[in-house]
Amino acid sequence: MSFEMMQVHSSGLGPECDALRNEVRIFVQNELTENGFVPQCDSWLRGFDKSFSRKLGARGWLGMTWPKAYGGYERSPLERFVVIEELLAAGAPVAAHWIAERQMGPSVLRYGTHEQKNKILPGIASGDYVIAAGYSEPDVGSDLASVRTRAERVTGGWQLNGTKVWSSHAHHADFLFVLCRTEPASAGKHEGLSILMVALPAPGVTIRPIPLLTGEHHFNEVIMQDVFVPDDMLLGQSGQGWQMITSELVLERSGPERFMSTFPLLVELVRRCQAEPENTSALVAVGELVARFEALRILSVTIAKALENGNSPGVEAAVVKDMGTRFESDVTETARLLFPVQPSWNSHDTFTRYVAQSVMHSPAFTLRGGANEVLRGIIARGLGMR
Ligand SMILES: Cc1cc2nc3c(=O)[nH]c(=O)nc-3n(C[C@H](O)[C@H](O)[C@H](O)COP(=O)(O)OP(=O)(O)OC[C@H]3O[C@@H](n4cnc5c(N)ncnc54)[C@H](O)[C@@H]3O)c2cc1C
């Protein structure tokens, strides 16, 4: 991050990435000039704007790494990294495509049939499809392999019954990816799980809002009663669900969204320090935050490079998620303590608005994508300590 420019710095990722970064910055600048969006903190969760996602799709910035045959652009994970980093830095509204593009698309690409790839991937790459994750259930979050949603074999497909909670954007979704039990857990709870892709709306599926503290409608409870899912909407093989979920989680946990949800607020903090150069305690505190941001970014880039080389670094991803989400919360706390304001959602002052957004959303940072305590267990195992 450069203190003068208050932008993510561009060095070190190669000339293609530098050129792409400039393209994204020009696009973002134009959007801001034309009032295309209002920057916000936690924009990858709260900035739901399908028309913005479609604009990204039209520029070739969704599904960038996927084969051209399925709507992708065959670009590198590092190039994708640059695009998402710039969009997050700008607080752009990327929530409509986020889950689909980050994890569902790659899962379909890896485990899906040719027909499934054709059916789903081009719609994600164009920004048209919203996909929700139906994994957590009442009483089942960290211990995900204990899901109680069941699918039973019927003629031509599966009959699905169960309840999911915290399903982000399910009320907008074209598909809900449901983790369910298709075989008994007799061989162990990680066996016999599958992922069914439910096209929405569907008979038997009821979606109810679970309002956030802020009143926003983001989460849902999804009740499935005798929902018929045709055979061709089983992703991969029956019983392969746990393997698919764990490979998806590396993508879910290692990206820059795990330490950039409060980046717009960090930039405002830097601005305040620039306006008060005599405030040395603020300079020290914000300087420490900027240094931590740089370290996290290096770690996240390293994982993007590992993915480029075909590796799946689960432990490192858990480190990014644990350290990154604590960092995001620390940005919020530092802002609150250094420059006290009355947080206000509708304030004309950008800093005040960002503080309000960050304070209200920070309880979710360490929970979503897997509770940090659980991730520390994964790290401990990776270090041979468990
Ligand atoms: C903003 C947001 C968006 C989300 N979106 C989705 C979504 O789209 N789809 C979806 O399926 N889910 C979603 N979730 C749910 C999320 O995956 C779960 O909240 C998360 O996995 C934790 O599960 P839980 O809430 O049931 O907490 P629990 O599992 O009950 O854990 C609560 C606390 O208990 C402790 N704990 C639990 N197990 C352990 C352990 N083994 N070791 C140490 N401590 C432990 C931890 O302190 C943890 O924070 C979302 C959550 C949030 C906050």
PDBQT file of the ligand as one rigid body, heavy atoms in Angstrom, charges set to zero:
ROOT
HETATM    1  C1  LIG A 401     -21.695 -13.319   7.308  1.00  0.00    +0.000 C 
HETATM    2  C2  LIG A 401     -21.878 -14.806   7.277  1.00  0.00    +0.000 A 
HETATM    3  C3  LIG A 401     -22.223 -15.413   6.087  1.00  0.00    +0.000 A 
HETATM    4  C4  LIG A 401     -22.456 -16.798   6.055  1.00  0.00    +0.000 A 
HETATM    5  N1  LIG A 401     -22.859 -17.358   4.879  1.00  0.00    +0.000 NA
HETATM    6  C5  LIG A 401     -23.132 -18.675   4.853  1.00  0.00    +0.000 A 
HETATM    7  C6  LIG A 401     -23.628 -19.275   3.659  1.00  0.00    +0.000 A 
HETATM    8  O1  LIG A 401     -23.822 -18.599   2.644  1.00  0.00    +0.000 OA
HETATM    9  N2  LIG A 401     -23.895 -20.584   3.668  1.00  0.00    +0.000 N 
HETATM   10  C7  LIG A 401     -23.704 -21.371   4.775  1.00  0.00    +0.000 A 
HETATM   11  O2  LIG A 401     -23.944 -22.565   4.691  1.00  0.00    +0.000 OA
HETATM   12  N3  LIG A 401     -23.250 -20.840   5.925  1.00  0.00    +0.000 NA
HETATM   13  C8  LIG A 401     -22.975 -19.502   5.992  1.00  0.00    +0.000 A 
HETATM   14  N4  LIG A 401     -22.527 -18.940   7.164  1.00  0.00    +0.000 N 
HETATM   15  C9  LIG A 401     -22.423 -19.771   8.358  1.00  0.00    +0.000 C 
HETATM   16  C10 LIG A 401     -20.982 -20.013   8.785  1.00  0.00    +0.000 C 
HETATM   17  O3  LIG A 401     -20.356 -20.927   7.918  1.00  0.00    +0.000 OA
HETATM   18  C11 LIG A 401     -21.030 -20.507  10.231  1.00  0.00    +0.000 C 
HETATM   19  O4  LIG A 401     -21.449 -19.408  11.019  1.00  0.00    +0.000 OA
HETATM   20  C12 LIG A 401     -19.684 -20.987  10.730  1.00  0.00    +0.000 C 
HETATM   21  O5  LIG A 401     -19.275 -22.153  10.070  1.00  0.00    +0.000 OA
HETATM   22  C13 LIG A 401     -19.728 -21.271  12.245  1.00  0.00    +0.000 C 
HETATM   23  O6  LIG A 401     -20.778 -22.134  12.535  1.00  0.00    +0.000 OA
HETATM   24  P1  LIG A 401     -21.850 -21.750  13.664  1.00  0.00    +0.000 P 
HETATM   25  O7  LIG A 401     -22.337 -20.365  13.397  1.00  0.00    +0.000 OA
HETATM   26  O8  LIG A 401     -22.850 -22.836  13.728  1.00  0.00    +0.000 OA
HETATM   27  O9  LIG A 401     -21.039 -21.681  14.997  1.00  0.00    +0.000 OA
HETATM   28  P2  LIG A 401     -20.650 -22.911  15.945  1.00  0.00    +0.000 P 
HETATM   29  O10 LIG A 401     -20.173 -24.045  15.155  1.00  0.00    +0.000 OA
HETATM   30  O11 LIG A 401     -21.767 -23.132  16.898  1.00  0.00    +0.000 OA
HETATM   31  O12 LIG A 401     -19.426 -22.289  16.711  1.00  0.00    +0.000 OA
HETATM   32  C14 LIG A 401     -19.632 -21.213  17.660  1.00  0.00    +0.000 C 
HETATM   33  C15 LIG A 401     -18.330 -21.012  18.378  1.00  0.00    +0.000 C 
HETATM   34  O13 LIG A 401     -18.001 -22.205  19.107  1.00  0.00    +0.000 OA
HETATM   35  C16 LIG A 401     -16.604 -22.407  19.110  1.00  0.00    +0.000 C 
HETATM   36  N5  LIG A 401     -16.273 -23.699  18.502  1.00  0.00    +0.000 N 
HETATM   37  C17 LIG A 401     -17.091 -24.500  17.781  1.00  0.00    +0.000 A 
HETATM   38  N6  LIG A 401     -16.426 -25.623  17.393  1.00  0.00    +0.000 NA
HETATM   39  C18 LIG A 401     -15.167 -25.505  17.866  1.00  0.00    +0.000 A 
HETATM   40  C19 LIG A 401     -13.998 -26.341  17.774  1.00  0.00    +0.000 A 
HETATM   41  N7  LIG A 401     -13.999 -27.514  17.104  1.00  0.00    +0.000 N 
HETATM   42  N8  LIG A 401     -12.859 -25.895  18.365  1.00  0.00    +0.000 NA
HETATM   43  C20 LIG A 401     -12.842 -24.698  19.029  1.00  0.00    +0.000 A 
HETATM   44  N9  LIG A 401     -13.926 -23.891  19.152  1.00  0.00    +0.000 NA
HETATM   45  C21 LIG A 401     -15.058 -24.286  18.569  1.00  0.00    +0.000 A 
HETATM   46  C22 LIG A 401     -16.007 -21.245  18.333  1.00  0.00    +0.000 C 
HETATM   47  O14 LIG A 401     -15.691 -20.219  19.235  1.00  0.00    +0.000 OA
HETATM   48  C23 LIG A 401     -17.129 -20.770  17.460  1.00  0.00    +0.000 C 
HETATM   49  O15 LIG A 401     -16.982 -19.415  17.127  1.00  0.00    +0.000 OA
HETATM   50  C24 LIG A 401     -22.289 -17.580   7.233  1.00  0.00    +0.000 A 
HETATM   51  C25 LIG A 401     -21.917 -16.954   8.420  1.00  0.00    +0.000 A 
HETATM   52  C26 LIG A 401     -21.727 -15.589   8.468  1.00  0.00    +0.000 A 
HETATM   53  C27 LIG A 401     -21.352 -14.947   9.779  1.00  0.00    +0.000 C 
ENDROOT
TORSDOF 0
